């Protein structure tokens, strides 16, 4: 494929932002103190992700030589940005809803997302290297396996979320907790989409 290393560098930076946001979310959920400061940290990372996404769009517009199809560049850019957005929204809802005690499954899902994002941060710098296809396919397979793990956690929550709910405040808390769980599951789904797009790009240009 044609070489333009600025794209790989920007995608790598975007994946690093996603990993940092996932790490910050794990820290928030595992050490649920100083919530507003930790949420703001994740919101700042989301703004950094938006900036990098804009940089990629501008780079695409000004580049005559691009490493792969422009549509694929746009798709990967949007998917990485959406991944950070899901993580940020989950953190924001914890604050917005005044969640006093997160469900333990929230931390479990954040941990899955963090492991997925670590793999993406490892793989994205190699996206313009055809020789890296076997390695990137292995990373993609592990990201898919982790998403299956997240599905199992989400199913467990769905089975038991409303157990013992009798009063309206309990119902509201259960609904809000379920919404945050869904956002965290969406993040793990989104990481899988990113991995699938990377694999698709490399297979198409092999």
C-alpha positions in Angstrom: 0.0 0.0 0.0 1.2 3.6 -0.5 3.0 5.0 2.5 2.1 8.1 4.4 3.3 7.6 8.0 1.5 10.6 9.3 -1.8 8.6 9.2 -0.3 5.7 11.2 1.0 8.2 13.7 -2.4 9.8 14.1 -4.2 6.5 14.4 -1.7 5.4 17.0 -2.2 8.6 19.0 -6.0 8.1 18.8 -5.7 4.5 20.1 -3.4 5.8 22.9 -6.1 8.3 23.9 -8.7 5.5 24.0 -6.4 3.4 26.2 -5.8 6.3 28.6 -9.5 7.0 28.8 -10.2 3.3 29.6 -7.5 3.2 32.2 -8.9 6.3 33.8 -12.4 4.8 33.8 -11.0 1.6 35.5 -9.4 3.8 38.1 -12.7 5.6 38.7 -14.7 2.5 39.1 -12.1 0.6 41.2 -11.3 3.5 43.5 -14.6 5.4 43.6 -13.4 8.5 45.3 -12.8 12.1 44.0 -15.4 11.2 41.4 -15.8 14.6 39.8 -12.0 15.1 39.3 -11.7 11.6 37.7 -14.7 12.2 35.5 -13.2 15.5 34.3 -10.0 13.7 33.4 -11.9 11.4 31.1 -13.8 14.3 29.6 -10.5 16.0 28.9 -9.3 12.9 27.1 -12.4 12.8 25.1 -11.7 16.3 23.9 -8.2 15.2 23.0 -9.7 12.4 21.0 -12.0 14.9 19.2 -8.9 17.0 18.4 -7.0 14.1 16.9 -10.1 13.0 14.9 -10.2 16.5 13.5 -6.5 16.4 12.7 -7.1 13.1 10.8 -9.9 14.6 8.8 -7.8 17.6 7.9 -4.9 15.4 7.0 -7.1 13.3 4.7 -8.3 16.5 3.0 -4.8 17.8 2.3 -3.1 14.5 1.4 -2.7 13.4 -2.2 -1.1 10.1 -1.2 -3.1 8.1 1.4 -2.1 4.6 2.7 -5.5 3.1 2.0 -9.0 3.9 0.9 -10.3 7.3 2.0 -13.6 5.7 3.1 -11.7 3.3 5.3 -9.7 6.1 6.9 -12.9 7.9 7.7 -14.5 4.8 9.1 -11.6 4.0 11.3 -11.3 7.6 12.5 -15.0 7.7 13.4 -15.0 4.3 15.1 -12.0 5.2 17.3 -13.7 8.5 18.2 -16.9 6.8 19.1 -15.0 4.3 21.3 -13.7 7.2 23.4 -17.1 8.8 23.4 -18.7 5.7 24.9 -16.2 5.6 27.7 -16.6 9.3 28.4 -20.4 9.0 28.4 -20.3 6.1 30.9 -18.1 8.2 33.2 -20.3 11.3 32.8 -23.5 9.3 33.6 -21.9 8.1 36.9 -21.5 11.7 37.9 -24.8 13.0 36.4 -26.9 10.3 38.1 -25.1 10.7 41.4 -24.2 7.0 41.6 -23.0 6.3 45.1 -21.9 2.7 44.7 -21.2 1.4 41.2 -22.2 -2.2 40.4 -19.1 -4.4 40.5 -19.9 -5.5 36.9 -19.2 -1.9 35.8 -15.6 -2.2 36.8 -15.4 -5.6 35.1 -16.6 -4.2 31.8 -14.2 -1.2 32.1 -11.4 -3.7 32.7 -12.4 -5.6 29.5 -12.5 -2.3 27.5 -9.1 -1.3 28.9 -7.5 -4.6 27.8 -9.1 -4.2 24.4 -7.8 -0.6 24.1 -4.3 -1.7 25.2 -4.3 -4.2 22.2 -5.5 -1.4 19.8 -2.7 0.9 21.1 -0.3 -2.0 20.4 -1.6 -2.6 16.9 -2.5 0.7 15.3 1.1 1.9 14.8 1.5 -1.1 12.5 -1.5 -0.4 10.3 0.6 0.6 7.3 2.8 -2.5 7.5 1.5 -5.4 5.4 4.0 -7.7 7.2 2.1 -7.1 10.4 -1.1 -8.7 9.2 -0.6 -12.0 11.1 0.1 -10.1 14.3 -2.8 -7.7 13.9 -5.2 -10.6 13.1 -4.1 -12.2 16.4 -4.8 -8.9 18.2 -8.2 -8.7 16.6 -9.1 -12.2 17.6 -8.2 -11.5 21.2 -10.3 -8.3 21.1 -13.2 -10.3 19.8 -12.7 -12.9 22.6 -12.7 -10.1 25.2 -16.0 -8.7 23.7 -17.5 -12.2 24.3 -16.4 -11.9 27.9 -18.1 -8.5 28.2 -21.3 -10.0 26.8 -21.3 -12.6 29.5 -20.9 -9.9 32.2 -23.8 -7.9 30.6 -26.0 -11.0 30.5 -25.4 -11.6 34.2 -26.4 -8.0 35.0 -29.6 -8.3 32.9 -30.6 -11.4 34.8 -30.3 -9.9 38.2 -30.5 -6.1 37.8 -34.1 -5.9 39.1 -33.8 -8.6 41.8 -35.3 -7.3 45.0 -36.4 -4.0 43.5 -39.6 -2.9 45.3 -39.6 0.9 45.6 -39.5 3.7 43.0 -36.0 4.9 44.0 -34.7 1.4 43.7 -36.2 1.2 40.2 -34.7 4.5 39.1 -31.3 3.4 40.4 -31.6 0.0 38.6 -32.6 1.8 35.3 -29.7 4.2 35.6 -27.2 1.5 36.4 -28.5 -0.5 33.5 -27.9 2.5 31.2 -24.3 2.8 32.3 -23.8 -1.0 31.9 -25.1 -0.7 28.3 -22.6 2.2 27.6 -19.8 0.1 28.8 -20.9 -2.9 26.7 -21.1 -0.5 23.8 -17.5 0.5 24.3 -16.4 -3.2 24.2 -18.5 -3.6 21.0 -16.9 -0.5 19.5 -13.4 -1.8 20.2 -14.4 -5.0 18.3 -15.6 -2.8 15.4 -12.3 -1.0 15.3 -10.3 -4.2 15.3 -12.6 -5.6 12.5 -12.0 -2.4 10.4 -8.2 -2.6 10.9 -8.3 -6.3 9.8 -10.5 -5.4 6.8 -8.1 -2.7 5.7 -5.0 -4.9 5.8 -6.7 -7.8 4.1 -8.0 -5.5 1.3 -4.5 -4.0 0.8 -2.4 -7.1 1.3 
